[in-house]
Amino acid sequence: MEFTALFIAITIVMLVAWRGSRSLALALTAAVLVACVATYLHHATDTLKLSF
């Protein structure tokens, strides 16, 4: 679900960058980048339960 939200957020950022102001687009890009890094770190630190 969070990946869908990130995809929609990136789409909104692209639309703002195309139609809106540059400063708003840069601020939204920074916010989405922080959200992407937070999501990555959340999933990268999960332990895998593997049994061989």
C-alpha positions in Angstrom: 0.0 0.0 0.0 2.8 2.4 0.8 4.4 1.8 -2.6 1.1 2.8 -4.3 1.1 6.0 -2.2 4.6 6.7 -3.2 3.8 6.2 -6.8 0.8 8.6 -6.6 3.0 11.1 -4.8 5.6 11.0 -7.5 2.9 11.4 -10.1 1.6 14.5 -8.3 5.1 15.9 -8.1 5.5 15.5 -11.8 2.3 17.2 -12.5 3.2 20.1 -10.1 6.6 20.3 -11.8 4.9 20.5 -15.2 2.2 23.1 -14.3 3.1 24.6 -10.9 5.9 26.7 -9.5 9.5 25.5 -9.3 9.9 26.0 -5.6 6.8 24.0 -4.8 8.0 21.2 -7.1 11.4 21.1 -5.4 9.9 21.0 -1.9 7.5 18.2 -2.9 10.4 16.3 -4.5 12.4 16.6 -1.3 9.4 15.4 0.7 8.9 12.4 -1.6 12.6 11.5 -1.5 12.5 11.5 2.3 9.4 9.2 2.2 11.1 6.9 -0.3 14.2 6.6 1.9 12.1 6.0 5.0 10.2 3.3 3.2 13.4 1.7 2.0 15.0 1.7 5.4 11.8 0.3 6.9 11.8 -2.7 4.6 15.6 -3.1 4.4 15.9 -3.7 8.1 13.3 -6.5 8.2 14.7 -9.8 9.2 14.0 -12.7 6.8 12.7 -15.8 8.3 14.5 -18.4 6.2 14.7 -22.1 6.9 17.0 -24.3 4.9 
